[in-house]
Amino acid sequence: MARRGVERFAVAEAGAGPYGVAVGPDGGVWFTLVHAGEIGRLAADGTVARYGLGAPQCGPSVITAGPDGALWFTRMRDHRIGRIDVDGTASSFAVPTGDAGPYGITAGPDGALWFTELNADRIGRITVDGEVTEYPLPQTGAFPSLITAGPDGALWCTLNQANAVARITVDGEVAVHPLPTEGTAPVGITAGADGALWFVGIGGGLVGRITVDGEVAEYPLADRAARPHAIAAAPDGRLWFTEWGAGRIGVLAPDGRTGGPLDASFDVPFDGYELPGPGAEPHGIALGPDGAVYAALERGELVRLAPGGTYG
């Protein structure tokens, strides 16, 4: 159903746990069901398909479009990397380090997929043929979380428990950049249209920007308890992010102001867009090719914010 520019799609029963979301090469919106052990697809006409992975407790978490026309995702609980074709055929590959807890994943500039290992303080690389290489981080207990390809040909990831952002080259060289605000606990990260990396701090209630040289700027949210989780960059320079603790979708303008008009009809509050209904708990977020914003909600839904819409 639609409400003031927000479309809601029921994609799963309560407890299935929509979590990661990505737009596939087929135009479908693909998502993980972390508690049900499934991958789902939302079609343009609103129909939903769900694909079991043969392991209900595998914990599919973050999903991304791969360079081979398939979707790739992490299986956090059984420590594997999954792959699913657009026809729903799924396979998976084991991670060499036991109990690694693979979590974030992104397509790299080298034609491979790169992923984080929450429990092992490592960054992994997997080829489309399933060959895995692991690179250790220079500190323990860092809890590497989400990862993205940067504009400099390297990979960038958040170190949630180390209060830092790390850069790793395709050759495995790692540099760590500490963040100025204690307790920021960064999770989501994305490459912005301005040539920098943008991240959100779930502990600090802020959006941050880090240049490829490691210079950091921070933009506190109006609601510091909103617990921002994931972030995605739009071609127009806007940064869209989920406020997991507040049931909102936020936006940061390129000049560091939250909110602001896209056009005359885009009249929104500066501190985020309230999602209709209780218990939203938005997690993953992605941009569609038409400029629409998609987010996965814990309560069993995907939402779509239409480009140029107004939100209450």
RASULPE-V93031 format. One record per residue. N is the residue number from 1. RES is the residue in one small letter. PSI is psi in radians with two decimals (999 if undefined). Layout:
# RASULPE-V93031
n: (N | N)
res: (RES | RES)
psi: (PSI | PSI)
This chain:
# RASULPE-V93031
n: (1 | 2 | 3 | 4 | 5 | 6 | 7 | 8 | 9 | 10 | 11 | 12 | 13 | 14 | 15 | 16 | 17 | 18 | 19 | 20 | 21 | 22 | 23 | 24 | 25 | 26 | 27 | 28 | 29 | 30 | 31 | 32 | 33 | 34 | 35 | 36 | 37 | 38 | 39 | 40 | 41 | 42 | 43 | 44 | 45 | 46 | 47 | 48 | 49 | 50 | 51 | 52 | 53 | 54 | 55 | 56 | 57 | 58 | 59 | 60 | 61 | 62 | 63 | 64 | 65 | 66 | 67 | 68 | 69 | 70 | 71 | 72 | 73 | 74 | 75 | 76 | 77 | 78 | 79 | 80 | 81 | 82 | 83 | 84 | 85 | 86 | 87 | 88 | 89 | 90 | 91 | 92 | 93 | 94 | 95 | 96 | 97 | 98 | 99 | 100 | 101 | 102 | 103 | 104 | 105 | 106 | 107 | 108 | 109 | 110 | 111 | 112 | 113 | 114 | 115 | 116 | 117 | 118 | 119 | 120 | 121 | 122 | 123 | 124 | 125 | 126 | 127 | 128 | 129 | 130 | 131 | 132 | 133 | 134 | 135 | 136 | 137 | 138 | 139 | 140 | 141 | 142 | 143 | 144 | 145 | 146 | 147 | 148 | 149 | 150 | 151 | 152 | 153 | 154 | 155 | 156 | 157 | 158 | 159 | 160 | 161 | 162 | 163 | 164 | 165 | 166 | 167 | 168 | 169 | 170 | 171 | 172 | 173 | 174 | 175 | 176 | 177 | 178 | 179 | 180 | 181 | 182 | 183 | 184 | 185 | 186 | 187 | 188 | 189 | 190 | 191 | 192 | 193 | 194 | 195 | 196 | 197 | 198 | 199 | 200 | 201 | 202 | 203 | 204 | 205 | 206 | 207 | 208 | 209 | 210 | 211 | 212 | 213 | 214 | 215 | 216 | 217 | 218 | 219 | 220 | 221 | 222 | 223 | 224 | 225 | 226 | 227 | 228 | 229 | 230 | 231 | 232 | 233 | 234 | 235 | 236 | 237 | 238 | 239 | 240 | 241 | 242 | 243 | 244 | 245 | 246 | 247 | 248 | 249 | 250 | 251 | 252 | 253 | 254 | 255 | 256 | 257 | 258 | 259 | 260 | 261 | 262 | 263 | 264 | 265 | 266 | 267 | 268 | 269 | 270 | 271 | 272 | 273 | 274 | 275 | 276 | 277 | 278 | 279 | 280 | 281 | 282 | 283 | 284 | 285 | 286 | 287 | 288 | 289 | 290 | 291 | 292 | 293 | 294 | 295 | 296 | 297 | 298 | 299 | 300 | 301 | 302 | 303 | 304 | 305 | 306 | 307 | 308 | 309 | 310 | 311 | 312)
res: (m | a | r | r | g | v | e | r | f | a | v | a | e | a | g | a | g | p | y | g | v | a | v | g | p | d | g | g | v | w | f | t | l | v | h | a | g | e | i | g | r | l | a | a | d | g | t | v | a | r | y | g | l | g | a | p | q | c | g | p | s | v | i | t | a | g | p | d | g | a | l | w | f | t | r | m | r | d | h | r | i | g | r | i | d | v | d | g | t | a | s | s | f | a | v | p | t | g | d | a | g | p | y | g | i | t | a | g | p | d | g | a | l | w | f | t | e | l | n | a | d | r | i | g | r | i | t | v | d | g | e | v | t | e | y | p | l | p | q | t | g | a | f | p | s | l | i | t | a | g | p | d | g | a | l | w | c | t | l | n | q | a | n | a | v | a | r | i | t | v | d | g | e | v | a | v | h | p | l | p | t | e | g | t | a | p | v | g | i | t | a | g | a | d | g | a | l | w | f | v | g | i | g | g | g | l | v | g | r | i | t | v | d | g | e | v | a | e | y | p | l | a | d | r | a | a | r | p | h | a | i | a | a | a | p | d | g | r | l | w | f | t | e | w | g | a | g | r | i | g | v | l | a | p | d | g | r | t | g | g | p | l | d | a | s | f | d | v | p | f | d | g | y | e | l | p | g | p | g | a | e | p | h | g | i | a | l | g | p | d | g | a | v | y | a | a | l | e | r | g | e | l | v | r | l | a | p | g | g | t | y | g)
psi: (2.67 | 2.51 | 1.89 | 0.80 | -0.15 | 2.10 | 2.35 | 2.34 | 2.04 | 2.04 | -0.19 | 2.83 | 2.84 | 2.34 | -0.19 | -0.56 | 1.09 | 2.32 | -1.30 | 2.69 | 2.49 | 2.58 | 2.19 | 2.95 | -0.25 | 0.03 | -0.12 | 2.73 | 1.97 | 2.51 | 2.74 | 2.59 | 1.62 | -0.58 | -0.45 | -0.26 | 0.75 | 2.85 | 2.43 | 2.83 | 2.22 | 2.11 | 2.91 | -0.50 | 0.10 | -0.06 | 2.62 | 2.33 | 2.47 | 2.45 | 2.09 | 2.64 | 0.11 | 0.14 | 1.50 | -0.42 | 0.34 | -0.34 | 0.94 | 2.29 | -1.40 | 2.51 | 2.57 | 2.72 | 2.29 | 2.99 | -0.11 | 0.21 | 0.08 | 3.01 | 2.42 | 2.52 | 2.77 | 2.54 | 1.62 | -0.57 | -0.42 | 0.19 | 0.91 | 2.85 | 2.24 | 2.73 | 2.38 | 2.23 | 2.83 | -0.18 | 0.02 | 0.04 | 2.12 | 2.61 | 3.02 | 2.85 | 2.39 | 2.56 | 2.34 | -0.68 | 2.17 | 2.49 | 0.62 | -0.57 | 1.00 | 2.43 | -1.36 | 2.64 | 2.54 | 2.74 | 2.29 | 2.99 | -0.12 | 0.20 | 0.11 | 3.03 | 2.44 | 2.48 | 2.80 | 2.71 | 1.80 | -0.78 | -0.16 | -0.01 | 0.84 | 2.71 | 2.34 | 2.72 | 2.29 | 2.27 | 2.91 | -0.20 | -0.03 | 0.17 | 2.19 | 2.36 | 2.47 | 2.48 | 2.15 | 2.54 | 2.75 | 0.14 | 2.78 | 2.72 | 0.39 | -0.46 | 1.06 | 2.30 | -1.81 | 2.76 | 2.58 | 2.75 | 2.32 | 2.96 | -0.11 | 0.19 | 0.13 | 3.05 | 2.52 | 2.38 | 2.73 | 2.49 | 1.62 | -0.79 | -0.15 | -0.04 | 0.92 | 2.93 | 2.37 | 2.60 | 2.31 | 2.26 | 2.92 | -0.18 | -0.01 | 0.18 | 2.29 | 2.37 | 2.42 | 2.30 | 1.88 | 2.63 | 2.58 | -0.50 | 2.06 | 2.48 | 0.23 | -0.69 | 1.10 | 2.52 | -1.28 | 2.60 | 2.54 | 2.76 | 2.14 | 2.92 | -0.16 | 0.13 | 0.14 | 3.05 | 2.47 | 2.45 | 2.86 | 2.50 | 1.90 | -0.48 | -0.62 | -0.18 | 0.88 | 2.84 | 2.37 | 2.76 | 2.30 | 2.24 | 2.93 | -0.22 | -0.02 | 0.17 | 2.25 | 2.38 | 2.59 | 2.52 | 1.74 | 2.49 | 2.75 | -0.63 | 1.71 | -0.21 | 0.23 | -0.33 | 1.10 | 2.38 | -0.95 | 2.73 | 2.52 | 2.51 | 2.39 | 2.69 | -0.43 | 0.06 | -0.18 | 2.62 | 2.06 | 2.42 | 2.68 | 2.40 | 1.54 | -0.71 | -0.18 | -0.09 | 0.71 | 2.82 | 2.18 | 2.87 | 2.47 | 2.22 | 2.77 | -0.46 | 0.13 | 0.00 | 2.38 | 2.58 | -2.68 | 2.69 | 2.41 | -0.66 | -3.05 | -0.44 | -0.11 | 1.32 | 1.80 | 2.74 | 2.66 | -0.37 | 0.20 | 2.87 | 2.02 | 2.34 | 2.37 | 2.52 | 2.73 | 2.78 | 0.67 | -0.92 | 1.14 | 2.41 | -1.69 | 2.74 | 2.56 | 2.71 | 2.33 | 2.89 | -0.32 | 0.09 | -0.03 | 2.65 | 2.28 | 2.43 | 2.57 | 2.25 | 2.38 | -0.54 | 0.02 | 0.41 | 2.79 | 2.57 | 2.64 | 2.17 | 1.97 | 2.50 | 2.36 | 0.07 | 3.02 | 2.51 | 2.46 | 999)
